[in-house]
Amino acid sequence: MVTYYHMPMGDYSRYRNFNLDTDIHKLTIPAELPQRPAKFNSVGKPMNVTLNTFNVNKFPNTVVYQYDVSWGGNTDATKRVLVRKIWNSKAVKAELGEPKHLWVYDGNKLAWCGKKLPREETRLEVDLDEEEGRKNNTGKNKHKIFIKFTRQVDFSGLQAFLDGRAAYSTECIDAINFLDHLMREGPSQKYTQIKKSFFQRGEQRFDLGGGVEAFKGVFASLRPCLNDKLQKSLTVNVDVANGTFWRAQDLGRAITQAFGCTPQQFSARFKDAVKNGWKNSPLKKDLRRFRRVGVTAYHAETPTQWTIDDFVDKDVHQAKFTDKDGKSVSLYDYFKGKYGKMLMIGVPVVRVTKKIRGNPVYLPIDVLKIDANQRYNTKLSDTQTASMIKFAVTLPAERWKAVQHGVQLLDWQNDPYHSHYGLEVNKAAAVVQARLLPPPVSRFGPKSGKEATVNAKDLLQGRWRLDGRQFVLPNTDKPIKAWGVCVIQGRGAPTPDVATTFAQQFVKIYTAHGGVIASHPTHGQKPWIGPGNLADGGEMVNKAFTATGNRYQMRPSIMFFIVTDRNVEIYRRIKKSMDIRFGVVSQVVQAKHAHTASAQYISNVCMKVNAKLGGATNVAQSQWIPKINPKAASTPTMVVGADVSHPAPGAGSGEAASFAAITVSNDATFTRYWAEVQTNGHRVEMVTTSNIEEHFGHMAKNWMQRLGRGQPPQRVIYIRDGVSEGQYAAVLNEEVRDMKNVFAKLGCKTAPKFCVLIAGKRHHIRFFPQQGDRNKNPLPGTLVESGCTHPHEFDFYLCSHVAIKGTARPIHYQCILNEEGAWQAMEIQQFLFEHSYQYIRSTTPVSMHPAVYYAHLAADRSRAHVSDSPVSSGKKEAQGQEARSSTGSSSRNIEVAPLQAMPSNTGIRETMWYI
């Protein structure tokens, strides 16, 4: 059992706002994780790469005092504007000794200073009305603030950790937490801050539609690292931040833009919602996105700022209040009489509150404008997401300029807080010596002739063609004997002649790639082709499937569906019927591609079809792993990938499930993978024990029967995506434990030796190589082991793909377990890189190991198996289960139903159904 350091619960309050790149609910001691090898990778070629990291030359060596900040009962501490106003008041500043002694404040509960206050706890009462010189001071705007000393922040522990003389401890956490907030204190006073990102007011906006706009800022984060000079120190990661914000405009206009309607349509929708029950109406739910949005009322002589609390079920005629004469007056009459303003009727009145104090009041939509520079927190629509991607994508040269601009904005050299506390950051970026790993031999079928392998130039450039190449493993064991093409009717649907031509081209190209399509005595290689009517619902699929089966007098091998657009619901309806009801693989084709029937597109379709029918596109043949580890080829090895995906923020209970996807290699060359997916509770990050026992257990048993001759693998490399540092312990003590228990239950006397890697892509490290591709992106195989990596532990960044757009994002791999050193460091790195060349549905290397990529695909595809999505027939048999809080999960108990199961007697579970 690996030992982990846990935060002492009695002192936990001082970490409540700790928000580095890690989760500190559990933190590992570095000595317990695999340490960095004594030597870096020596395979391939050396190359210089500039990173967007900046070394910390000096950090404080004196004591800093940490304080807990709390508030009296009359102060709403959730109102950050109010909290900041109190903190910045003259009374508080005078008591704290500013500006002589500069304080760092996190805006919530923690504060630091180099001077210790004379009392253990300082209590103050601040009258904001008096501070701001308001007349008619009623004394209702008084607030009590308590500043209590909690501990000293000593940087000697951090230095000892960096030097390798001590473990990562609470002292290190305290020090890094302070330094991280010290980094932000100066910029937060000049720019709009969102966590670790800063946005300069006045930057150029990009319209995303729906009343939302985007603009660029700067991200900055401090962390321990092995720097470019191979010193164990601190570094600052600076990158571009892309933020989404509400557009500053009239609230009414923002609402109609958000809902894509006219004012008249919004009014009609409001009246309908009130008529049918406002409380649970879709409109009230949709309007939630405007909650806590700051607005300004401009109807009076002096504009007043408010915060939207809610929308009520009354319009300006129905909403009334009692005036000073005791009369009941509607908002409509009041605004008409006092301000001469004619208000829009038939739309909801807005309940607003003061940002800093006061009871709620009711105002009409007409007089409110959304304030500038407010973050948009709601999930973007598909259209907005597409626009955001266009906005965010930047080529390396442009991104590097933005990084340099960000460094100028942060202005470390002139930051008074840095100089006051003795923090010094080098404004020159780190330049490291990286390695360019050699690619594998990419081998196709033997009948490909001179095209049986990809030439070295194409491998290095990361792109090749399928022309003249046969698949290394065609569908010989599962030939297409019966197949159909269902043409879904609608605008742009192909005619029967076009569909026939597409089918003919598919037969020609698939067989040229080695695919096997049996010739029927009557129909030859021609499929059943017929129309599909969406009005038939799930029966549309049933009719096509039945017609195909009747034509051939056997179950179809595969069904094609030609759709007129990219409608997700139609796609999932097709997949659910095929996967769950019939247990037969299917292929969806876009109508526009069926019309053109280009050879390249059809070749791409052929790769997917071949994979679903038991084949493989190519295999990556290693030239280096046999040299690094001569026994690797003869050691039975299993590759496991896993990912847990979560619902979007604000998803309803019907969409609240997290999905756990697990993949397992099922051949000796690791080209094919089984995949199992199941709901995993609500925001539960660790794959549950029941899911591992049932789904990993099913695949492990298959592996032992088909590949292991009844024996388990000697090695398992488990690549886990999407967990934070604070969850490493749970991966080992829960998921790996459960996998080992599976092997024990299968009768294995000796458990496989596990190597566990965490694959992360949600980071801000970027490579800017001196020699890259035509866009100045890193070449596939660029490996970085310093400048941005952990001071002691075994981690690295690997760019194994070619970026189609923008700046390539490398994958961060952290090794958290390597039992008995079963895997050598260079073997792991070469293994991860080489396998990116045999992603089964692509003619390019991919960024992440295929085992994890397939887990992503399977998780997304399995959303078609949700119990409450459209299905052709049959009742829901899945019983709901209550998802309870677990590691990294929400504390809410939400009913989450399991997915509908694919049939076990058709063989679909053993296919790559998710490709």
LINRA-V36963 format. One record per helix or strand. SS is the DSSP state (alpha for helix, beta for strand). FROM is the first residue (numbers start at 1). TO is the last residue. If there is no record, write none. Layout:
ss=SS from=FROM to=TO
ss=SS from=FROM to=TO
This chain:
ss=beta from=5 to=6
ss=alpha from=9 to=15
ss=beta from=26 to=27
ss=alpha from=30 to=32
ss=beta from=35 to=35
ss=beta from=45 to=58
ss=beta from=64 to=71
ss=alpha from=80 to=87
ss=alpha from=90 to=96
ss=beta from=103 to=105
ss=beta from=110 to=113
ss=beta from=121 to=127
ss=alpha from=128 to=131
ss=beta from=142 to=153
ss=alpha from=156 to=162
ss=alpha from=170 to=188
ss=beta from=192 to=194
ss=beta from=197 to=199
ss=beta from=206 to=209
ss=beta from=212 to=226
ss=beta from=232 to=246
ss=beta from=250 to=250
ss=alpha from=251 to=259
ss=alpha from=263 to=275
ss=alpha from=282 to=290
ss=beta from=294 to=297
ss=beta from=304 to=311
ss=beta from=320 to=322
ss=beta from=328 to=330
ss=alpha from=331 to=339
ss=beta from=350 to=353
ss=beta from=361 to=363
ss=alpha from=365 to=367
ss=beta from=368 to=370
ss=beta from=375 to=375
ss=alpha from=382 to=392
ss=alpha from=396 to=410
ss=alpha from=412 to=414
ss=alpha from=416 to=421
ss=beta from=424 to=436
ss=beta from=441 to=443
ss=alpha from=446 to=451
ss=beta from=453 to=453
ss=alpha from=456 to=461
ss=beta from=473 to=473
ss=alpha from=476 to=478
ss=beta from=480 to=480
ss=beta from=483 to=488
ss=alpha from=496 to=512
ss=beta from=517 to=517
ss=beta from=520 to=520
ss=beta from=524 to=524
ss=beta from=528 to=532
ss=alpha from=534 to=536
ss=alpha from=539 to=552
ss=beta from=558 to=563
ss=alpha from=568 to=582
ss=beta from=586 to=590
ss=alpha from=591 to=596
ss=alpha from=599 to=612
ss=beta from=616 to=616
ss=beta from=619 to=621
ss=alpha from=625 to=628
ss=beta from=637 to=645
ss=alpha from=653 to=655
ss=beta from=659 to=665
ss=beta from=673 to=679
ss=alpha from=689 to=706
ss=beta from=715 to=721
ss=alpha from=725 to=745
ss=beta from=753 to=760
ss=beta from=767 to=769
ss=beta from=782 to=784
ss=beta from=789 to=789
ss=beta from=793 to=793
ss=beta from=795 to=799
ss=beta from=811 to=818
ss=alpha from=819 to=821
ss=alpha from=825 to=838
ss=alpha from=850 to=865
ss=beta from=880 to=883
ss=beta from=894 to=897
ss=alpha from=908 to=910
